[in-house]
Amino acid sequence: MQFFYYVTAALLSPFLSTNTMESLDSSFTIEINGKAIARVSDSDATRTQAKVGAASDAAVFTLQDGSLQCGGWMLGRNITEDRSLLPKKVLWFKVDVNGERADNKEQILPVAVEKSGDSYKPKFNGGYLIEEDGSVFAELMEETATVALKMQ
């Protein structure tokens, strides 16, 4: 019986494993259909929806343990979003001086990246990034935008 389990696990492992990571060693920018996610201003509200902008205003991110950070802010989806299958807002959350989330620690859903060949794609708790009228959302149903991580 154990032999069957080991053989089955060995044969299925290529299909079960994913190239999903919750941390990256390098900093990077994120572009949606060629437009970079813009930095948020320190004067913005504690929770502000992410926007796209010019490359000169691009946010430079780090990904560590599922937390996507840029300066004193984290980017992610709110855990208390509606339960529909509509696209979800991607928000900036203010981080306090100790690097903790200014909001409740469990308020921000984790972010991961999938590696495919030499490219990476961010996934916001299973959602793919899209841009509508300059605002950033996570699409739950299917990937419809061209999203690129550009390593710095």
C-alpha positions as CSV (number, residue, x, y, z in Angstrom):
1,M,0.0,0.0,0.0
2,Q,2.8,2.5,0.9
3,F,4.5,1.7,-2.4
4,F,1.4,2.6,-4.4
5,Y,1.1,5.9,-2.4
6,Y,4.7,6.8,-3.2
7,V,4.5,5.9,-6.8
8,T,1.2,7.8,-7.3
9,A,2.6,10.9,-5.5
10,A,5.7,10.8,-7.6
11,L,3.8,10.5,-10.8
12,L,1.3,13.3,-9.9
13,S,3.7,15.7,-8.4
14,P,4.5,17.6,-11.6
15,F,0.8,18.2,-12.0
16,L,0.2,19.2,-8.4
17,S,3.2,21.6,-8.0
18,T,2.9,25.2,-8.9
19,N,5.5,27.9,-9.4
20,T,3.8,30.2,-7.0
21,M,5.9,32.3,-4.6
22,E,5.0,34.6,-1.7
23,S,8.4,36.3,-1.7
24,L,10.8,37.6,-4.3
25,D,14.4,38.7,-3.8
26,S,14.3,41.7,-6.2
27,S,12.2,44.8,-6.2
28,F,9.9,45.3,-9.2
29,T,7.2,47.4,-10.9
30,I,3.8,46.1,-12.1
31,E,2.3,47.1,-15.5
32,I,-1.2,46.4,-16.7
33,N,-1.6,46.7,-20.4
34,G,1.6,48.7,-20.5
35,K,0.5,51.2,-17.8
36,A,2.4,51.1,-14.4
37,I,0.7,50.9,-11.1
38,A,1.3,54.4,-9.7
39,R,2.8,55.3,-6.3
40,V,0.3,56.5,-3.7
41,S,0.8,59.9,-2.1
42,D,1.5,59.9,1.7
43,S,-1.4,62.4,2.0
44,D,-3.9,59.9,0.7
45,A,-6.4,58.2,2.9
46,T,-5.5,55.1,4.8
47,R,-7.3,53.0,2.2
48,T,-7.0,54.2,-1.4
49,Q,-7.8,52.4,-4.6
50,A,-4.7,51.7,-6.7
51,K,-4.4,53.6,-10.0
52,V,-2.3,53.3,-13.1
53,G,-0.1,56.1,-14.3
54,A,3.0,57.1,-16.2
55,A,6.2,55.0,-15.9
56,S,7.8,57.9,-14.1
57,D,5.2,57.6,-11.3
58,A,5.6,53.8,-11.0
59,A,5.4,52.2,-7.6
60,V,8.5,50.0,-6.9
61,F,7.4,46.9,-4.9
62,T,8.9,44.3,-2.7
63,L,7.1,41.0,-2.0
64,Q,7.8,39.4,1.3
65,D,5.7,36.6,2.9
66,G,2.6,37.5,0.8
67,S,2.8,41.2,1.6
68,L,3.3,43.5,-1.4
69,Q,4.9,46.7,-0.2
70,C,6.0,50.1,-1.5
71,G,7.4,52.6,1.0
72,G,4.9,53.0,3.8
73,W,2.1,51.3,2.0
74,M,0.9,47.7,1.2
75,L,-1.1,46.8,-1.9
76,G,-3.8,44.1,-1.8
77,R,-7.4,43.2,-1.6
78,N,-9.5,43.8,1.5
79,I,-10.7,40.7,3.3
80,T,-14.1,42.2,3.9
81,E,-15.0,42.7,0.2
82,D,-18.3,41.6,-1.2
83,R,-18.8,37.9,-2.1
84,S,-19.9,38.4,-5.7
85,L,-17.8,37.3,-8.7
86,L,-17.4,40.9,-9.9
87,P,-13.9,42.4,-10.0
88,K,-12.6,43.4,-6.6
89,K,-10.9,46.7,-5.8
90,V,-7.1,46.6,-5.3
91,L,-6.3,49.0,-2.4
92,W,-3.3,50.7,-0.9
93,F,-3.2,50.2,2.9
94,K,-1.1,52.5,5.1
95,V,1.7,50.7,7.1
96,D,2.8,52.1,10.4
97,V,6.5,52.9,11.3
98,N,7.2,49.4,12.6
99,G,6.3,47.8,9.3
100,E,3.1,46.5,10.6
101,R,-0.2,47.0,8.9
102,A,-1.9,50.2,10.2
103,D,-5.2,48.4,9.6
104,N,-5.8,45.0,11.3
105,K,-3.0,42.6,10.3
106,E,-5.6,40.2,8.9
107,Q,-7.4,42.9,6.9
108,I,-5.3,42.5,3.7
109,L,-5.5,39.3,1.6
110,P,-2.1,37.8,0.6
111,V,-0.4,38.4,-2.7
112,A,1.7,35.8,-4.6
113,V,3.4,35.6,-8.0
114,E,3.3,32.8,-10.5
115,K,6.5,32.1,-12.4
116,S,6.0,31.0,-16.0
117,G,9.3,30.6,-17.9
118,D,11.2,33.9,-17.4
119,S,8.1,36.0,-16.5
120,Y,6.1,36.5,-13.3
121,K,2.4,37.3,-12.9
122,P,1.0,38.6,-9.6
123,K,-2.1,37.0,-8.1
124,F,-4.2,38.8,-5.6
125,N,-5.7,36.0,-3.6
126,G,-6.4,34.2,-6.8
127,G,-7.5,37.3,-8.8
128,Y,-5.7,38.6,-11.9
129,L,-5.1,42.3,-12.2
130,I,-7.1,44.4,-14.6
131,E,-7.5,48.2,-15.2
132,E,-10.7,50.0,-15.7
133,D,-10.8,53.8,-16.3
134,G,-7.4,54.1,-14.6
135,S,-8.4,52.1,-11.5
136,V,-6.9,48.7,-10.6
137,F,-9.1,45.7,-9.9
138,A,-8.6,41.9,-9.4
139,E,-10.6,39.9,-11.8
140,L,-11.8,36.6,-10.3
141,M,-13.1,34.8,-13.4
142,E,-10.4,34.9,-16.0
143,E,-7.2,36.7,-17.0
144,T,-8.1,39.4,-19.5
145,A,-5.2,41.9,-19.2
146,T,-1.5,41.7,-20.1
147,V,0.2,42.1,-16.7
148,A,4.0,42.2,-16.4
149,L,6.4,42.4,-13.5
150,K,9.5,44.4,-14.4
151,M,12.5,43.6,-12.1
152,Q,14.5,46.6,-11.0
